[in-house]
Amino acid sequence: MIPVAHQQNAPSPSRTDQPLIGPGQRTPFVLVTSLFFLWGIPNNLNDVLIGQFMKAFTLSRFEAGLVQSAFYLGYFLLAMPAALLMRKKGYRAGMISGLVLFGVGAFLFWPAALSMRYGFFLVALFVMAGGLAFLETASNPFITQIGDPAGSERRLNLAQAFNPLGAISGVLLGTIFIFSGIELSPQNIAMSKANHTYEAYLRSETLRVVSPYMALGILAFVLAVIFFFTTFPRISAESTSTQGSEGSFSELLTKRHFLLAVATQFMYVGAQVGTWSYFIQYVQVYAHQTQKLAGLFLTGTLVAFALGRFSSAWIMQRVPPAKLMGVYAGVNIVLVALAIGFPGWIGLWAIFLTSFFMSVMFPTIFALGLRGLGVNTKIGGSILVMSIIGGAILTPAMGLISEIGHSIALAYAVPLIAYVCVALFSFLANGPSALGKLEINT
């Protein structure tokens, strides 16, 4: 799907001479790029929800980590149905289905809040994530194939750069509208319970999550209507899938570079989600800052993430993607080690900076994994989206480690191991026996 092999050789003139988007493809490109922004919002609202639910439902860190488990389980279970739908109906049908499912999940936050049941919120998050699985499985390959193949990597990097802008919006939305700024001390809680006002406090804290998610649901339904009435261009991959082979799982199992990419993506997503999910608590515990200020620090890390995405599109014109990712993974290994060994302001800023260097990893691993898959691209893309389940498994694992070791800093050993895996994958992709030489024929 993404011609990474071209990236590692001398750049072709067509990469700069040809327009990224043809005249008749600009509206679909802009609309699909807006989806990258959209799904960044709930992805990082989850980081706010973890802190809010720990307060509203008096949860442990492990129990609160189930927010990410429910969310990424939705990705895991519905990515493949999304790919099967798109093989028959095309990318636009997958996007519309995803927007509708996302909107339904967002609206479920209202009855969940009224019921005051944590499990109901997890169901709503699962439904939302199922919609996002459709959107991600459709949008990434569509962006790469909508224009000239020589510009596919630049198009994907441009579209992906809007995702962290959505993430920033999500954290700001949560920090402003969900966090109340009211943090009760144990003494205040005891007094509130004695005055029989504690339950009312918990209920008001729970209801604060409703408005932002209702707004997201309305936005999703509006976009679904716009997509329904927009004409999408026919692309070569869809034409091929209707005329010949649609690919098979057995062929994918012979692609070692693809299998390594899936495993690496699993580890990377776990590192990204876990890093952000526990960053607010890291700031509160080791820098002794308020929840609201910690939320603003998290927003800052997402700004760094966005800067990393935009800058990587320029750097990759001169540095092979796998090599750049390897260098960035090495830097993050050092930064996370500092965060574990020196919890406090040094560790805080170390974790803060990891967001800049992790920004290049998801699209680069995705691109390297799909290289040379041919008619298996849609299935391969859905499996790479399924590997996001790493966020569901490694995030509560971090919570469990923090509880057993009585240290949030120690929990960051999980991202440390993940970045080691990313560095090894980068070395294999850029070394003398690069992944590009491994079974890329279809």
C-alpha positions as CSV (number, residue, x, y, z in Angstrom):
1,M,0.0,0.0,0.0
2,I,2.7,2.5,1.0
3,P,5.9,2.3,-1.2
4,V,8.4,2.3,1.6
5,A,11.0,0.7,-0.6
6,H,11.0,3.9,-2.7
7,Q,11.6,5.9,0.4
8,Q,14.8,4.0,1.2
9,N,16.2,4.5,-2.3
10,A,16.9,7.7,-4.2
11,P,13.8,9.8,-4.2
12,S,11.8,9.7,-7.4
13,P,11.1,13.1,-9.1
14,S,7.4,12.1,-9.1
15,R,7.4,12.4,-5.3
16,T,7.7,16.2,-5.6
17,D,6.5,16.9,-9.1
18,Q,3.1,15.2,-8.8
19,P,0.3,16.7,-6.8
20,L,-0.7,14.8,-3.7
21,I,-4.4,15.0,-4.5
22,G,-6.0,15.2,-8.0
23,P,-8.7,17.9,-8.7
24,G,-11.6,15.4,-8.4
25,Q,-10.3,13.8,-5.2
26,R,-9.9,16.8,-2.9
27,T,-13.3,16.7,-1.2
28,P,-13.1,13.0,-0.3
29,F,-9.5,13.5,0.9
30,V,-10.5,16.4,3.2
31,L,-13.5,14.5,4.6
32,V,-11.5,11.4,5.3
33,T,-8.7,13.4,6.9
34,S,-11.3,14.9,9.2
35,L,-11.8,11.4,10.5
36,F,-8.2,11.3,11.7
37,F,-9.0,14.4,13.8
38,L,-12.3,12.9,15.0
39,W,-11.0,9.7,16.4
40,G,-8.1,11.4,18.2
41,I,-10.7,13.1,20.5
42,P,-12.1,10.0,22.2
43,N,-8.8,8.2,22.2
44,N,-7.4,10.8,24.6
45,L,-10.6,11.6,26.4
46,N,-10.1,8.1,27.8
47,D,-7.0,9.4,29.7
48,V,-9.3,12.0,31.4
49,L,-12.0,9.4,32.0
50,I,-9.6,7.2,33.9
51,G,-8.9,10.0,36.4
52,Q,-12.6,10.9,36.6
53,F,-13.8,7.4,37.1
54,M,-11.3,6.7,39.8
55,K,-12.9,9.6,41.7
56,A,-16.6,9.1,40.7
57,F,-16.6,5.3,41.3
58,T,-13.7,5.1,43.8
59,L,-11.8,2.6,41.6
60,S,-8.3,1.2,41.9
61,R,-5.8,2.0,39.1
62,F,-6.2,-1.5,37.8
63,E,-10.0,-1.2,37.7
64,A,-9.8,2.3,36.0
65,G,-7.4,0.8,33.4
66,L,-10.3,-1.3,32.2
67,V,-11.5,1.9,30.4
68,Q,-8.7,1.3,27.9
69,S,-9.4,-2.5,27.9
70,A,-13.1,-2.0,26.9
71,F,-12.1,0.6,24.3
72,Y,-9.4,-1.3,22.6
73,L,-11.3,-4.6,22.8
74,G,-13.8,-2.9,20.5
75,Y,-11.0,-2.2,18.0
76,F,-9.9,-5.8,18.2
77,L,-13.2,-7.5,17.7
78,L,-14.6,-5.2,15.0
79,A,-11.6,-4.5,12.8
80,M,-12.0,-7.7,10.8
81,P,-15.8,-7.3,10.2
82,A,-15.0,-3.8,9.0
83,A,-12.5,-5.2,6.4
84,L,-15.0,-7.8,5.3
85,L,-17.7,-5.2,4.8
86,M,-15.4,-3.0,2.8
87,R,-14.3,-5.8,0.5
88,K,-18.0,-6.0,-0.6
89,K,-19.3,-2.4,-0.3
90,G,-16.2,-0.2,-0.5
91,Y,-14.4,2.2,1.8
92,R,-17.3,4.8,2.0
93,A,-19.7,2.2,3.4
94,G,-17.2,1.3,6.1
95,M,-16.7,4.9,7.1
96,I,-20.5,5.6,7.3
97,S,-21.0,2.4,9.3
98,G,-18.2,3.5,11.7
99,L,-19.6,7.0,12.2
100,V,-23.1,5.7,13.0
101,L,-21.7,3.1,15.4
102,F,-19.5,5.8,17.0
103,G,-22.4,8.1,17.4
104,V,-24.5,5.4,19.1
105,G,-21.7,4.6,21.6
106,A,-21.3,8.3,22.4
107,F,-25.1,8.7,23.1
108,L,-25.0,5.7,25.4
109,F,-23.0,7.8,27.9
110,W,-26.3,9.5,28.8
111,P,-28.1,6.4,30.2
112,A,-24.8,5.2,31.6
113,A,-24.4,8.3,33.7
114,L,-28.1,8.2,34.8
115,S,-27.6,4.5,35.9
116,M,-24.4,5.3,37.8
117,R,-23.0,2.0,36.7
118,Y,-19.3,1.7,35.7
119,G,-20.1,-1.4,33.6
120,F,-22.5,0.5,31.5
121,F,-19.8,3.1,30.6
122,L,-17.5,0.3,29.6
123,V,-20.2,-1.0,27.2
124,A,-20.6,2.5,25.7
125,L,-16.9,2.8,25.2
126,F,-16.8,-0.6,23.5
127,V,-19.5,0.4,21.0
128,M,-17.7,3.7,20.3
129,A,-14.4,1.9,19.7
130,G,-16.2,-0.5,17.4
131,G,-17.1,2.5,15.2
132,L,-13.6,3.8,15.4
133,A,-12.3,0.3,14.2
134,F,-14.4,0.8,11.1
135,L,-13.0,4.3,10.6
136,E,-9.4,3.4,11.0
137,T,-9.6,0.2,8.9
138,A,-11.1,2.2,6.1
139,S,-9.3,5.6,6.3
140,N,-5.6,4.5,6.4
141,P,-5.6,2.5,3.1
142,F,-8.0,4.9,1.4
143,I,-5.7,7.8,2.0
144,T,-2.7,6.0,0.5
145,Q,-4.6,4.8,-2.6
146,I,-6.7,7.9,-3.5
147,G,-4.0,9.6,-5.5
148,D,-0.7,9.0,-7.3
149,P,1.1,6.0,-5.7
150,A,4.4,7.9,-5.5
151,G,2.8,10.4,-3.0
152,S,1.0,7.8,-0.8
153,E,3.4,8.1,2.1
154,R,3.2,11.9,2.1
155,R,-0.6,11.8,2.0
156,L,-0.8,9.4,5.0
157,N,1.7,11.4,7.0
158,L,-0.3,14.6,6.2
159,A,-3.6,13.0,7.2
160,Q,-2.1,11.3,10.3
161,A,-0.7,14.7,11.5
162,F,-4.3,15.8,12.2
163,N,-4.9,13.0,14.6
164,P,-2.8,14.5,17.5
165,L,-4.7,17.8,16.9
166,G,-7.9,15.8,17.7
167,A,-6.1,14.3,20.7
168,I,-5.2,17.7,22.0
169,S,-8.8,18.8,21.6
170,G,-9.9,15.7,23.5
171,V,-7.7,16.3,26.5
172,L,-8.7,20.0,26.6
173,L,-12.3,19.1,26.3
174,G,-12.0,16.7,29.2
175,T,-9.8,18.9,31.4
176,I,-12.2,21.9,31.0
177,F,-15.6,20.2,30.9
178,I,-15.1,16.9,32.8
179,F,-12.7,17.8,35.6
180,S,-14.6,19.8,38.1
181,G,-11.5,20.9,40.0
182,I,-13.1,19.7,43.3
183,E,-10.7,17.1,44.9
184,L,-11.8,16.0,48.3
185,S,-9.3,15.0,50.9
186,P,-9.9,11.9,53.1
187,Q,-11.1,14.2,55.8
188,N,-13.5,16.0,53.5
189,I,-14.9,12.7,52.2
190,A,-15.5,11.5,55.8
191,M,-17.3,14.8,56.6
192,S,-19.3,14.6,53.3
193,K,-20.4,11.0,54.2
194,A,-21.4,12.1,57.7
195,N,-23.5,14.9,56.1
196,H,-25.0,12.5,53.6
197,T,-23.8,14.6,50.6
198,Y,-21.1,12.3,49.3
199,E,-23.4,10.3,47.0
200,A,-24.7,13.6,45.5
201,Y,-21.0,14.6,44.9
202,L,-20.2,11.3,43.1
203,R,-23.4,11.6,41.0
204,S,-22.5,15.2,39.9
205,E,-18.9,14.1,39.0
206,T,-20.3,11.2,36.9
207,L,-22.8,13.4,35.1
208,R,-20.0,15.7,34.0
209,V,-19.0,13.2,31.3
210,V,-22.3,13.4,29.4
211,S,-22.2,16.7,27.6
212,P,-18.8,16.2,25.8
213,Y,-19.8,12.7,24.5
214,M,-23.3,13.9,23.4
215,A,-21.6,16.6,21.3
216,L,-19.3,14.0,19.8
217,G,-22.3,11.8,19.0
218,I,-24.0,14.6,17.2
219,L,-20.9,15.4,15.2
220,A,-20.5,11.8,14.2
221,F,-24.1,11.6,12.9
222,V,-23.7,14.9,10.9
223,L,-20.5,13.5,9.3
224,A,-22.3,10.3,8.4
225,V,-25.0,12.3,6.5
226,I,-22.3,14.3,4.7
227,F,-20.4,11.1,3.7
228,F,-23.6,9.5,2.5
229,F,-24.2,12.4,0.0
230,T,-20.6,12.7,-1.1
231,T,-19.4,10.8,-4.2
232,F,-16.2,8.9,-3.6
233,P,-13.7,8.1,-6.4
234,R,-13.3,4.5,-7.5
235,I,-9.8,3.3,-6.6
236,S,-7.7,0.5,-8.1
237,A,-7.7,-1.7,-5.0
238,E,-11.5,-2.0,-5.0
239,S,-11.5,-2.7,-8.7
240,T,-9.0,-5.5,-8.2
241,S,-10.9,-7.1,-5.4
242,T,-14.0,-7.4,-7.4
243,Q,-12.2,-8.9,-10.4
244,G,-9.8,-11.4,-8.8
245,S,-8.5,-12.8,-5.6
246,E,-9.6,-11.0,-2.4
247,G,-6.6,-12.3,-0.5
248,S,-6.3,-14.9,2.2
249,F,-5.1,-15.3,5.8
250,S,-2.8,-18.2,4.9
251,E,-0.8,-16.0,2.6
252,L,-0.4,-13.4,5.3
253,L,1.1,-16.0,7.6
254,T,4.0,-16.4,5.2
255,K,4.9,-12.7,5.4
256,R,7.4,-12.5,8.2
257,H,7.7,-8.7,7.9
258,F,4.0,-8.4,8.4
259,L,3.9,-10.7,11.4
260,L,6.7,-8.8,13.0
261,A,4.9,-5.5,12.3
262,V,1.8,-6.8,14.0
263,A,3.7,-7.8,17.1
264,T,5.6,-4.5,17.2
265,Q,2.4,-2.5,16.7
266,F,0.9,-4.4,19.7
267,M,3.8,-3.3,21.9
268,Y,3.9,0.2,20.6
269,V,0.2,0.9,21.1
270,G,0.4,-0.5,24.6
271,A,3.3,1.9,25.3
272,Q,1.5,4.9,23.9
273,V,-1.8,4.3,25.6
274,G,-0.2,3.4,28.9
275,T,2.2,6.4,28.9
276,W,-0.7,8.8,28.5
277,S,-3.2,7.0,30.7
278,Y,-1.0,7.2,33.8
279,F,0.7,10.5,33.0
280,I,-1.8,12.6,35.0
281,Q,-1.3,10.4,38.0
282,Y,2.5,10.6,37.6
283,V,2.3,14.4,37.6
284,Q,0.0,14.4,40.7
285,V,2.1,11.9,42.7
286,Y,5.6,13.0,41.9
287,A,5.3,16.7,41.0
288,H,2.5,17.3,43.5
289,Q,0.3,19.2,41.0
290,T,-3.5,19.4,40.8
291,Q,-5.5,17.2,38.5
292,K,-6.4,20.1,36.3
293,L,-2.8,21.2,35.9
294,A,-1.8,17.6,35.3
295,G,-4.4,17.6,32.5
296,L,-2.7,20.6,31.0
297,F,0.7,18.8,31.1
298,L,-0.9,15.9,29.2
299,T,-2.2,18.4,26.6
300,G,1.4,19.6,26.3
301,T,2.6,16.1,25.6
302,L,0.1,15.9,22.8
303,V,1.3,19.1,21.3
304,A,4.8,17.6,21.3
305,F,3.2,14.5,19.6
306,A,1.7,16.7,16.9
307,L,5.0,18.5,16.3
308,G,6.7,15.1,15.9
309,R,4.1,14.0,13.3
310,F,4.4,17.2,11.2
311,S,8.2,17.3,11.4
312,S,8.6,13.6,10.5
313,A,6.9,14.1,7.1
314,W,9.7,16.6,6.3
315,I,12.5,14.5,7.8
316,M,11.4,11.4,5.9
317,Q,12.3,13.1,2.6
318,R,15.9,12.7,3.7
319,V,16.0,9.9,6.2
320,P,14.6,6.4,5.7
321,P,11.5,5.9,7.9
322,A,12.8,2.7,9.6
323,K,16.1,4.4,10.5
324,L,14.3,7.5,11.9
325,M,12.0,5.3,13.9
326,G,15.0,3.3,15.3
327,V,16.7,6.5,16.4
328,Y,13.5,7.8,18.0
329,A,12.9,4.5,19.8
330,G,16.5,4.6,21.2
331,V,15.8,8.1,22.6
332,N,12.6,7.0,24.2
333,I,14.4,4.1,25.9
334,V,16.7,6.6,27.6
335,L,13.8,9.0,28.5
336,V,11.6,6.3,30.0
337,A,14.6,4.9,32.0
338,L,15.0,8.4,33.4
339,A,11.3,8.6,34.3
340,I,11.6,5.3,36.2
341,G,14.9,6.1,37.9
342,F,14.3,9.7,38.8
343,P,10.5,10.2,39.6
344,G,9.8,13.8,40.0
345,W,10.2,16.8,37.7
346,I,13.1,15.1,35.8
347,G,10.9,12.1,35.2
348,L,7.9,14.3,34.3
349,W,9.7,16.1,31.6
350,A,11.3,12.8,30.3
351,I,7.8,11.3,29.9
352,F,6.6,14.6,28.4
353,L,9.3,14.4,25.6
354,T,8.6,10.7,24.7
355,S,5.4,11.9,22.9
356,F,7.5,13.7,20.3
357,F,9.6,10.7,19.6
358,M,6.8,8.1,19.6
359,S,4.8,10.1,17.0
360,V,6.5,8.5,14.0
361,M,6.0,4.9,15.2
362,F,2.4,4.0,14.4
363,P,2.3,5.1,10.7
364,T,5.8,3.8,10.1
365,I,5.1,0.3,11.6
366,F,1.8,0.3,9.7
367,A,3.5,1.1,6.4
368,L,6.3,-1.4,6.8
369,G,3.8,-4.1,7.7
370,L,1.6,-3.6,4.6
371,R,4.5,-3.4,2.2
372,G,4.1,-5.8,-0.7
373,L,0.9,-7.4,0.5
374,G,-1.0,-6.7,-2.7
375,V,-4.6,-8.1,-2.6
376,N,-4.1,-8.9,1.1
377,T,-3.8,-5.2,2.0
378,K,-7.3,-4.8,3.3
379,I,-7.1,-7.9,5.5
380,G,-3.6,-7.0,6.6
381,G,-4.7,-3.5,7.4
382,S,-7.5,-4.8,9.6
383,I,-5.1,-7.1,11.5
384,L,-2.8,-4.3,12.1
385,V,-5.7,-2.3,13.5
386,M,-6.6,-5.3,15.7
387,S,-3.1,-5.2,17.1
388,I,-4.3,-2.0,18.9
389,I,-5.5,-4.6,21.5
390,G,-2.0,-3.9,23.1
391,G,-3.6,-0.8,24.6
392,A,-6.2,-3.0,26.3
393,I,-3.7,-5.5,27.7
394,L,-0.7,-3.4,28.6
395,T,-2.5,-0.5,30.2
396,P,-4.1,-2.5,33.1
397,A,-0.8,-4.4,33.3
398,M,0.8,-1.0,34.2
399,G,-1.9,-0.4,36.8
400,L,-1.3,-3.8,38.3
401,I,2.5,-3.2,38.5
402,S,2.0,0.2,40.1
403,E,-0.2,-1.4,42.8
404,I,2.1,-4.4,43.5
405,G,5.2,-2.2,43.5
406,H,3.5,0.8,45.1
407,S,5.0,2.9,42.3
408,I,3.6,4.5,39.2
409,A,7.1,5.1,38.0
410,L,7.9,1.4,38.1
411,A,4.8,0.8,35.9
412,Y,6.6,2.6,33.1
413,A,8.9,-0.4,32.7
414,V,6.2,-1.6,30.3
415,P,6.7,1.2,27.8
416,L,10.4,0.8,28.2
417,I,10.2,-2.8,27.0
418,A,7.9,-1.8,24.2
419,Y,10.4,0.7,22.9
420,V,13.1,-1.9,22.9
421,C,10.9,-4.0,20.7
422,V,10.3,-1.1,18.3
423,A,14.1,-0.4,18.1
424,L,14.7,-4.1,17.2
425,F,12.0,-4.0,14.5
426,S,13.5,-0.8,13.1
427,F,17.0,-2.4,13.0
428,L,15.6,-5.4,11.1
429,A,13.7,-3.1,8.7
430,N,16.8,-1.0,8.0
431,G,19.6,-3.5,8.3
432,P,21.5,-5.4,5.6
433,S,18.8,-8.1,5.5
434,A,16.0,-5.5,5.6
435,L,12.4,-6.5,5.8
436,G,12.0,-5.3,2.2
437,K,13.9,-8.4,1.1
438,L,11.6,-10.8,3.0
439,E,8.7,-12.2,1.0
440,I,7.3,-9.0,-0.5
441,N,6.1,-10.7,-3.6
442,T,2.4,-11.5,-3.9
